[in-house]
């Protein structure tokens, strides 16, 4: 299987620079929000993830796979 590259960006609610602009929810496509990153919905159509890089402001906290 060929690997694909996808970049996800989140600049805040309803920002036109968010990537992707929409995610698929229970009721169909809708605007992406920060909860989609927290619960993993934003990645639903892009598994398996074989490499992940995170760029954020210094002091940003992030958790992978419900880690504490």
C-alpha positions as CSV (number, residue, x, y, z in Angstrom):
1,X,0.0,0.0,0.0
2,X,1.3,3.4,-0.9
3,X,1.8,5.9,1.9
4,X,0.1,9.3,1.7
5,X,1.0,12.5,3.5
6,X,-1.7,14.6,5.2
7,X,-1.3,17.8,7.2
8,X,-3.9,18.7,9.9
9,X,-4.1,22.3,11.1
10,X,-6.3,23.9,13.7
11,X,-6.3,27.7,14.2
12,X,-9.5,28.0,16.2
13,X,-13.2,27.7,15.7
14,X,-14.5,28.4,12.1
15,X,-11.0,29.5,10.9
16,X,-10.8,29.2,7.1
17,X,-7.2,28.0,7.4
18,X,-8.2,24.9,9.4
19,X,-7.3,21.6,7.6
20,X,-9.5,19.8,6.9
21,X,-12.3,22.3,7.1
22,X,-14.9,19.5,7.7
23,X,-15.0,16.1,9.4
24,X,-17.5,13.4,9.1
25,X,-19.7,13.2,12.2
26,X,-22.8,11.1,13.1
27,X,-25.0,13.4,11.0
28,X,-22.6,13.8,8.1
29,X,-19.9,16.4,7.3
30,X,-19.6,19.4,9.7
31,X,-17.1,22.1,10.6
32,X,-14.1,20.7,12.5
33,X,-13.5,21.8,16.1
34,X,-10.9,21.2,18.8
35,X,-12.9,18.2,20.2
36,X,-12.3,16.3,17.0
37,X,-8.6,16.3,17.8
38,X,-9.2,15.3,21.4
39,X,-11.4,12.3,20.5
40,X,-9.6,11.4,17.3
41,X,-12.5,12.0,14.9
42,X,-10.3,14.2,12.7
43,X,-8.1,11.2,11.8
44,X,-11.0,8.7,11.1
45,X,-10.4,8.6,7.4
46,X,-6.6,8.5,7.5
47,X,-5.6,5.3,9.4
48,X,-3.2,3.7,9.7
49,X,-0.9,6.6,11.0
50,X,2.7,5.5,10.6
51,X,4.4,8.8,11.5
52,X,3.1,11.7,13.5
53,X,4.8,15.1,14.0
54,X,3.4,17.9,16.2
55,X,4.2,21.5,16.0
56,X,2.8,23.8,18.6
57,X,3.6,26.8,20.9
58,X,6.1,26.1,23.7
59,X,4.3,24.7,26.7
60,X,1.6,23.0,24.7
61,X,0.5,19.7,26.3
62,X,-0.7,16.8,24.2
63,X,-1.6,13.2,25.0
64,X,-1.5,10.2,22.8
65,X,-3.8,7.1,23.3
66,X,-5.3,8.4,26.5
67,X,-1.9,8.7,28.2
68,X,-1.7,10.5,31.5
